[in-house]
């Protein structure tokens, strides 16, 4: 997000697409009420693209996955959600064993070039599960829709979105615990928009379902 020093405060923020369809609608609704004069510019990108843009000072804050390395001291991080891997399946399969589903049902793979997709692939390899791959794509919402239509099952981060609330899908926890995907906000500590960034964090916290808060 990016704010500019004008009569109306302005902010530019980058976010991964998943956030645009899950956390951001509720967060921005709260933010618009709390800061009615703020103008917000939002752009989507991958987590690493967002972090690189933040380093160039083209952003005030990035809503993304935690980088796979220690952040420099000049940056701050606030965790919004932790999203463990789950087996996403049609609701009629909710009582089946998750590993058996991954072996038996057509598999909709989350893109292995993305962090969540890499983690899912590593889990399958460690569990020695050979899946019957049907599709591979980089859109979690589309994967959820495919599971709702009965096209297959998937292994994905457990996201929460208004767009998936009405879908007939089951989220099955894995029998082996894995490290959850860490999803939050990163910004430069010396940012002149610190007040607005803190406000954004407060608005995000109140928009996240209570059971997912950390």
Secondary structure, 3 states (H helix, E strand, C coil): CECCCCCCCEEEEEECHHHHHCHHHHHHHHHHHHCCCCEEEEEECCHHHHHHHHHCCCCCEEEEECCCCCCCCCEEEEEEEEECEEEEEEHHHCCCCHHHHHHHCEEEEECCCCHHHHHHHHHHHHCCCCCEEEEEECCHHHHHHHHHCCCCEEEEECCCCCCCCCCCEEEEECCCCCCCEEEEEEEECCCCCHHHHHHHHHHHHHHCCHHHCC
